[in-house]
Amino acid sequence: MYTWIWRILPGGLPGKLVGSVLLIAAVSVLLLFVVFPWVEPMLPFNDITVE
């Protein structure tokens, strides 16, 4: 899979590195701001209260 992504990214080595960083940043933002907040209420350890 990573080889396929590397092959389809445009440009030479500098372009591929920039594209890789942008792709990783986009996936990270999507996970942090969309996926994790959506999944958090479904996690089983949210009902724990500490007194």
Secondary structure by P-SEA (a helix, b strand, c coil): caaaaaaaccccaaaaaaaaaaaaaaaaaaaaccccccccccccccccccc
